[in-house]
Amino acid sequence: MGEERECCLHKTKERSETEYKDLIHRLNRIEGQVRGIRGMVERDAYCTDILVQVAAVNAALNSFNRVLLENHIKTCVTRDIKDGKEETVDELLVTLKKLMK
């Protein structure tokens, strides 16, 4: 679990089946919500109703990010620090800055 390889300058991560299924489930739900918003726009739904649904999608994306970040810290970051790869901390800080925009 949490194995990372470099290939063509891109890192990859092998996820456990549980982690994979949870992330895919979350993304499928978000995708459905976004399609629902599109349908609301196509049906000329009231602006406030659409905005409430957009807020729900934003909350779902934030939750997805929290879960993914937690898994990343517990696996990749922890392993790299133990292996002496301190540049991973810098990478994490850059990622956190992007998430907090």
Chimera marker file (.cmm) of the C-alpha trace (Angstrom):
<marker_set name="trace">
<marker id="1" x="0.000" y="0.000" z="0.000" r="1" g="1" b="0" radius="0.5"/>
<marker id="2" x="1.178" y="3.507" z="-0.739" r="1" g="1" b="0" radius="0.5"/>
<marker id="3" x="3.938" y="2.399" z="-3.077" r="1" g="1" b="0" radius="0.5"/>
<marker id="4" x="5.184" y="5.189" z="-5.284" r="1" g="1" b="0" radius="0.5"/>
<marker id="5" x="7.200" y="4.898" z="-8.509" r="1" g="1" b="0" radius="0.5"/>
<marker id="6" x="8.702" y="7.440" z="-10.830" r="1" g="1" b="0" radius="0.5"/>
<marker id="7" x="7.959" y="6.914" z="-14.491" r="1" g="1" b="0" radius="0.5"/>
<marker id="8" x="8.672" y="9.451" z="-17.188" r="1" g="1" b="0" radius="0.5"/>
<marker id="9" x="9.043" y="12.193" z="-14.531" r="1" g="1" b="0" radius="0.5"/>
<marker id="10" x="5.529" y="11.465" z="-13.177" r="1" g="1" b="0" radius="0.5"/>
<marker id="11" x="4.928" y="9.889" z="-9.811" r="1" g="1" b="0" radius="0.5"/>
<marker id="12" x="2.215" y="7.310" z="-9.362" r="1" g="1" b="0" radius="0.5"/>
<marker id="13" x="0.622" y="5.736" z="-6.328" r="1" g="1" b="0" radius="0.5"/>
<marker id="14" x="-0.827" y="2.297" z="-5.884" r="1" g="1" b="0" radius="0.5"/>
<marker id="15" x="-3.901" y="2.644" z="-3.672" r="1" g="1" b="0" radius="0.5"/>
<marker id="16" x="-5.556" y="0.017" z="-1.558" r="1" g="1" b="0" radius="0.5"/>
<marker id="17" x="-8.844" y="-1.285" z="-2.916" r="1" g="1" b="0" radius="0.5"/>
<marker id="18" x="-10.700" y="0.445" z="-0.083" r="1" g="1" b="0" radius="0.5"/>
<marker id="19" x="-9.063" y="3.818" z="-0.744" r="1" g="1" b="0" radius="0.5"/>
<marker id="20" x="-9.597" y="3.465" z="-4.489" r="1" g="1" b="0" radius="0.5"/>
<marker id="21" x="-13.288" y="2.590" z="-4.128" r="1" g="1" b="0" radius="0.5"/>
<marker id="22" x="-13.885" y="5.452" z="-1.680" r="1" g="1" b="0" radius="0.5"/>
<marker id="23" x="-12.254" y="8.029" z="-3.961" r="1" g="1" b="0" radius="0.5"/>
<marker id="24" x="-14.074" y="6.763" z="-7.064" r="1" g="1" b="0" radius="0.5"/>
<marker id="25" x="-17.395" y="6.758" z="-5.190" r="1" g="1" b="0" radius="0.5"/>
<marker id="26" x="-16.828" y="10.361" z="-4.122" r="1" g="1" b="0" radius="0.5"/>
<marker id="27" x="-15.896" y="11.407" z="-7.673" r="1" g="1" b="0" radius="0.5"/>
<marker id="28" x="-18.924" y="9.643" z="-9.156" r="1" g="1" b="0" radius="0.5"/>
<marker id="29" x="-21.183" y="11.484" z="-6.717" r="1" g="1" b="0" radius="0.5"/>
<marker id="30" x="-19.534" y="14.829" z="-7.553" r="1" g="1" b="0" radius="0.5"/>
<marker id="31" x="-19.836" y="14.122" z="-11.273" r="1" g="1" b="0" radius="0.5"/>
<marker id="32" x="-23.550" y="13.407" z="-10.807" r="1" g="1" b="0" radius="0.5"/>
<marker id="33" x="-23.988" y="16.635" z="-8.867" r="1" g="1" b="0" radius="0.5"/>
<marker id="34" x="-22.297" y="18.638" z="-11.635" r="1" g="1" b="0" radius="0.5"/>
<marker id="35" x="-24.524" y="17.001" z="-14.263" r="1" g="1" b="0" radius="0.5"/>
<marker id="36" x="-27.491" y="17.929" z="-12.076" r="1" g="1" b="0" radius="0.5"/>
<marker id="37" x="-26.372" y="21.562" z="-12.036" r="1" g="1" b="0" radius="0.5"/>
<marker id="38" x="-26.074" y="21.546" z="-15.805" r="1" g="1" b="0" radius="0.5"/>
<marker id="39" x="-29.602" y="20.202" z="-16.009" r="1" g="1" b="0" radius="0.5"/>
<marker id="40" x="-30.814" y="22.949" z="-13.704" r="1" g="1" b="0" radius="0.5"/>
<marker id="41" x="-29.242" y="25.589" z="-15.974" r="1" g="1" b="0" radius="0.5"/>
<marker id="42" x="-30.757" y="23.932" z="-19.038" r="1" g="1" b="0" radius="0.5"/>
<marker id="43" x="-34.192" y="23.983" z="-17.346" r="1" g="1" b="0" radius="0.5"/>
<marker id="44" x="-33.808" y="27.650" z="-16.353" r="1" g="1" b="0" radius="0.5"/>
<marker id="45" x="-33.831" y="26.864" z="-12.630" r="1" g="1" b="0" radius="0.5"/>
<marker id="46" x="-33.846" y="29.745" z="-10.185" r="1" g="1" b="0" radius="0.5"/>
<marker id="47" x="-30.358" y="31.182" z="-9.521" r="1" g="1" b="0" radius="0.5"/>
<marker id="48" x="-30.428" y="30.579" z="-5.777" r="1" g="1" b="0" radius="0.5"/>
<marker id="49" x="-31.319" y="26.924" z="-6.253" r="1" g="1" b="0" radius="0.5"/>
<marker id="50" x="-28.349" y="26.489" z="-8.593" r="1" g="1" b="0" radius="0.5"/>
<marker id="51" x="-26.018" y="28.310" z="-6.210" r="1" g="1" b="0" radius="0.5"/>
<marker id="52" x="-27.024" y="25.978" z="-3.367" r="1" g="1" b="0" radius="0.5"/>
<marker id="53" x="-26.153" y="22.978" z="-5.533" r="1" g="1" b="0" radius="0.5"/>
<marker id="54" x="-22.831" y="24.542" z="-6.531" r="1" g="1" b="0" radius="0.5"/>
<marker id="55" x="-22.050" y="25.015" z="-2.828" r="1" g="1" b="0" radius="0.5"/>
<marker id="56" x="-22.795" y="21.315" z="-2.293" r="1" g="1" b="0" radius="0.5"/>
<marker id="57" x="-20.347" y="20.380" z="-5.076" r="1" g="1" b="0" radius="0.5"/>
<marker id="58" x="-17.688" y="22.655" z="-3.570" r="1" g="1" b="0" radius="0.5"/>
<marker id="59" x="-18.186" y="20.986" z="-0.182" r="1" g="1" b="0" radius="0.5"/>
<marker id="60" x="-17.913" y="17.541" z="-1.777" r="1" g="1" b="0" radius="0.5"/>
<marker id="61" x="-14.696" y="18.535" z="-3.586" r="1" g="1" b="0" radius="0.5"/>
<marker id="62" x="-13.245" y="19.912" z="-0.354" r="1" g="1" b="0" radius="0.5"/>
<marker id="63" x="-14.103" y="16.655" z="1.396" r="1" g="1" b="0" radius="0.5"/>
<marker id="64" x="-12.459" y="14.690" z="-1.431" r="1" g="1" b="0" radius="0.5"/>
<marker id="65" x="-9.327" y="16.834" z="-1.078" r="1" g="1" b="0" radius="0.5"/>
<marker id="66" x="-9.214" y="16.297" z="2.697" r="1" g="1" b="0" radius="0.5"/>
<marker id="67" x="-9.463" y="12.515" z="2.333" r="1" g="1" b="0" radius="0.5"/>
<marker id="68" x="-6.846" y="12.414" z="-0.430" r="1" g="1" b="0" radius="0.5"/>
<marker id="69" x="-4.493" y="14.716" z="1.485" r="1" g="1" b="0" radius="0.5"/>
<marker id="70" x="-4.857" y="12.674" z="4.668" r="1" g="1" b="0" radius="0.5"/>
<marker id="71" x="-4.049" y="9.469" z="2.794" r="1" g="1" b="0" radius="0.5"/>
<marker id="72" x="-1.097" y="11.177" z="1.089" r="1" g="1" b="0" radius="0.5"/>
<marker id="73" x="0.381" y="12.363" z="4.383" r="1" g="1" b="0" radius="0.5"/>
<marker id="74" x="-0.136" y="8.998" z="6.086" r="1" g="1" b="0" radius="0.5"/>
<marker id="75" x="1.486" y="7.044" z="3.254" r="1" g="1" b="0" radius="0.5"/>
<marker id="76" x="3.669" y="8.879" z="0.732" r="1" g="1" b="0" radius="0.5"/>
<marker id="77" x="4.878" y="11.756" z="2.903" r="1" g="1" b="0" radius="0.5"/>
<marker id="78" x="5.518" y="9.618" z="5.975" r="1" g="1" b="0" radius="0.5"/>
<marker id="79" x="7.400" y="7.004" z="3.959" r="1" g="1" b="0" radius="0.5"/>
<marker id="80" x="9.521" y="9.576" z="2.133" r="1" g="1" b="0" radius="0.5"/>
<marker id="81" x="10.466" y="11.330" z="5.383" r="1" g="1" b="0" radius="0.5"/>
<marker id="82" x="11.506" y="7.986" z="6.893" r="1" g="1" b="0" radius="0.5"/>
<marker id="83" x="13.559" y="7.373" z="3.740" r="1" g="1" b="0" radius="0.5"/>
<marker id="84" x="15.276" y="10.756" z="4.135" r="1" g="1" b="0" radius="0.5"/>
<marker id="85" x="13.531" y="12.385" z="1.158" r="1" g="1" b="0" radius="0.5"/>
<marker id="86" x="12.935" y="15.741" z="2.806" r="1" g="1" b="0" radius="0.5"/>
<marker id="87" x="12.037" y="17.374" z="-0.526" r="1" g="1" b="0" radius="0.5"/>
<marker id="88" x="8.644" y="15.713" z="-0.091" r="1" g="1" b="0" radius="0.5"/>
<marker id="89" x="7.875" y="18.203" z="2.691" r="1" g="1" b="0" radius="0.5"/>
<marker id="90" x="8.564" y="21.083" z="0.311" r="1" g="1" b="0" radius="0.5"/>
<marker id="91" x="6.315" y="19.438" z="-2.283" r="1" g="1" b="0" radius="0.5"/>
<marker id="92" x="3.575" y="19.091" z="0.344" r="1" g="1" b="0" radius="0.5"/>
<marker id="93" x="3.884" y="22.760" z="1.297" r="1" g="1" b="0" radius="0.5"/>
<marker id="94" x="3.536" y="23.825" z="-2.349" r="1" g="1" b="0" radius="0.5"/>
<marker id="95" x="0.457" y="21.613" z="-2.664" r="1" g="1" b="0" radius="0.5"/>
<marker id="96" x="-1.081" y="23.078" z="0.523" r="1" g="1" b="0" radius="0.5"/>
<marker id="97" x="-0.551" y="26.598" z="-0.803" r="1" g="1" b="0" radius="0.5"/>
<marker id="98" x="-2.418" y="25.677" z="-3.988" r="1" g="1" b="0" radius="0.5"/>
<marker id="99" x="-5.264" y="24.140" z="-1.983" r="1" g="1" b="0" radius="0.5"/>
<marker id="100" x="-5.617" y="27.238" z="0.182" r="1" g="1" b="0" radius="0.5"/>
<marker id="101" x="-6.061" y="29.745" z="-2.660" r="1" g="1" b="0" radius="0.5"/>
<link id1="1" id2="2" r="1" g="1" b="0" radius="0.2"/>
<link id1="2" id2="3" r="1" g="1" b="0" radius="0.2"/>
<link id1="3" id2="4" r="1" g="1" b="0" radius="0.2"/>
<link id1="4" id2="5" r="1" g="1" b="0" radius="0.2"/>
<link id1="5" id2="6" r="1" g="1" b="0" radius="0.2"/>
<link id1="6" id2="7" r="1" g="1" b="0" radius="0.2"/>
<link id1="7" id2="8" r="1" g="1" b="0" radius="0.2"/>
<link id1="8" id2="9" r="1" g="1" b="0" radius="0.2"/>
<link id1="9" id2="10" r="1" g="1" b="0" radius="0.2"/>
<link id1="10" id2="11" r="1" g="1" b="0" radius="0.2"/>
<link id1="11" id2="12" r="1" g="1" b="0" radius="0.2"/>
<link id1="12" id2="13" r="1" g="1" b="0" radius="0.2"/>
<link id1="13" id2="14" r="1" g="1" b="0" radius="0.2"/>
<link id1="14" id2="15" r="1" g="1" b="0" radius="0.2"/>
<link id1="15" id2="16" r="1" g="1" b="0" radius="0.2"/>
<link id1="16" id2="17" r="1" g="1" b="0" radius="0.2"/>
<link id1="17" id2="18" r="1" g="1" b="0" radius="0.2"/>
<link id1="18" id2="19" r="1" g="1" b="0" radius="0.2"/>
<link id1="19" id2="20" r="1" g="1" b="0" radius="0.2"/>
<link id1="20" id2="21" r="1" g="1" b="0" radius="0.2"/>
<link id1="21" id2="22" r="1" g="1" b="0" radius="0.2"/>
<link id1="22" id2="23" r="1" g="1" b="0" radius="0.2"/>
<link id1="23" id2="24" r="1" g="1" b="0" radius="0.2"/>
<link id1="24" id2="25" r="1" g="1" b="0" radius="0.2"/>
<link id1="25" id2="26" r="1" g="1" b="0" radius="0.2"/>
<link id1="26" id2="27" r="1" g="1" b="0" radius="0.2"/>
<link id1="27" id2="28" r="1" g="1" b="0" radius="0.2"/>
<link id1="28" id2="29" r="1" g="1" b="0" radius="0.2"/>
<link id1="29" id2="30" r="1" g="1" b="0" radius="0.2"/>
<link id1="30" id2="31" r="1" g="1" b="0" radius="0.2"/>
<link id1="31" id2="32" r="1" g="1" b="0" radius="0.2"/>
<link id1="32" id2="33" r="1" g="1" b="0" radius="0.2"/>
<link id1="33" id2="34" r="1" g="1" b="0" radius="0.2"/>
<link id1="34" id2="35" r="1" g="1" b="0" radius="0.2"/>
<link id1="35" id2="36" r="1" g="1" b="0" radius="0.2"/>
<link id1="36" id2="37" r="1" g="1" b="0" radius="0.2"/>
<link id1="37" id2="38" r="1" g="1" b="0" radius="0.2"/>
<link id1="38" id2="39" r="1" g="1" b="0" radius="0.2"/>
<link id1="39" id2="40" r="1" g="1" b="0" radius="0.2"/>
<link id1="40" id2="41" r="1" g="1" b="0" radius="0.2"/>
<link id1="41" id2="42" r="1" g="1" b="0" radius="0.2"/>
<link id1="42" id2="43" r="1" g="1" b="0" radius="0.2"/>
<link id1="43" id2="44" r="1" g="1" b="0" radius="0.2"/>
<link id1="44" id2="45" r="1" g="1" b="0" radius="0.2"/>
<link id1="45" id2="46" r="1" g="1" b="0" radius="0.2"/>
<link id1="46" id2="47" r="1" g="1" b="0" radius="0.2"/>
<link id1="47" id2="48" r="1" g="1" b="0" radius="0.2"/>
<link id1="48" id2="49" r="1" g="1" b="0" radius="0.2"/>
<link id1="49" id2="50" r="1" g="1" b="0" radius="0.2"/>
<link id1="50" id2="51" r="1" g="1" b="0" radius="0.2"/>
<link id1="51" id2="52" r="1" g="1" b="0" radius="0.2"/>
<link id1="52" id2="53" r="1" g="1" b="0" radius="0.2"/>
<link id1="53" id2="54" r="1" g="1" b="0" radius="0.2"/>
<link id1="54" id2="55" r="1" g="1" b="0" radius="0.2"/>
<link id1="55" id2="56" r="1" g="1" b="0" radius="0.2"/>
<link id1="56" id2="57" r="1" g="1" b="0" radius="0.2"/>
<link id1="57" id2="58" r="1" g="1" b="0" radius="0.2"/>
<link id1="58" id2="59" r="1" g="1" b="0" radius="0.2"/>
<link id1="59" id2="60" r="1" g="1" b="0" radius="0.2"/>
<link id1="60" id2="61" r="1" g="1" b="0" radius="0.2"/>
<link id1="61" id2="62" r="1" g="1" b="0" radius="0.2"/>
<link id1="62" id2="63" r="1" g="1" b="0" radius="0.2"/>
<link id1="63" id2="64" r="1" g="1" b="0" radius="0.2"/>
<link id1="64" id2="65" r="1" g="1" b="0" radius="0.2"/>
<link id1="65" id2="66" r="1" g="1" b="0" radius="0.2"/>
<link id1="66" id2="67" r="1" g="1" b="0" radius="0.2"/>
<link id1="67" id2="68" r="1" g="1" b="0" radius="0.2"/>
<link id1="68" id2="69" r="1" g="1" b="0" radius="0.2"/>
<link id1="69" id2="70" r="1" g="1" b="0" radius="0.2"/>
<link id1="70" id2="71" r="1" g="1" b="0" radius="0.2"/>
<link id1="71" id2="72" r="1" g="1" b="0" radius="0.2"/>
<link id1="72" id2="73" r="1" g="1" b="0" radius="0.2"/>
<link id1="73" id2="74" r="1" g="1" b="0" radius="0.2"/>
<link id1="74" id2="75" r="1" g="1" b="0" radius="0.2"/>
<link id1="75" id2="76" r="1" g="1" b="0" radius="0.2"/>
<link id1="76" id2="77" r="1" g="1" b="0" radius="0.2"/>
<link id1="77" id2="78" r="1" g="1" b="0" radius="0.2"/>
<link id1="78" id2="79" r="1" g="1" b="0" radius="0.2"/>
<link id1="79" id2="80" r="1" g="1" b="0" radius="0.2"/>
<link id1="80" id2="81" r="1" g="1" b="0" radius="0.2"/>
<link id1="81" id2="82" r="1" g="1" b="0" radius="0.2"/>
<link id1="82" id2="83" r="1" g="1" b="0" radius="0.2"/>
<link id1="83" id2="84" r="1" g="1" b="0" radius="0.2"/>
<link id1="84" id2="85" r="1" g="1" b="0" radius="0.2"/>
<link id1="85" id2="86" r="1" g="1" b="0" radius="0.2"/>
<link id1="86" id2="87" r="1" g="1" b="0" radius="0.2"/>
<link id1="87" id2="88" r="1" g="1" b="0" radius="0.2"/>
<link id1="88" id2="89" r="1" g="1" b="0" radius="0.2"/>
<link id1="89" id2="90" r="1" g="1" b="0" radius="0.2"/>
<link id1="90" id2="91" r="1" g="1" b="0" radius="0.2"/>
<link id1="91" id2="92" r="1" g="1" b="0" radius="0.2"/>
<link id1="92" id2="93" r="1" g="1" b="0" radius="0.2"/>
<link id1="93" id2="94" r="1" g="1" b="0" radius="0.2"/>
<link id1="94" id2="95" r="1" g="1" b="0" radius="0.2"/>
<link id1="95" id2="96" r="1" g="1" b="0" radius="0.2"/>
<link id1="96" id2="97" r="1" g="1" b="0" radius="0.2"/>
<link id1="97" id2="98" r="1" g="1" b="0" radius="0.2"/>
<link id1="98" id2="99" r="1" g="1" b="0" radius="0.2"/>
<link id1="99" id2="100" r="1" g="1" b="0" radius="0.2"/>
<link id1="100" id2="101" r="1" g="1" b="0" radius="0.2"/>
</marker_set>
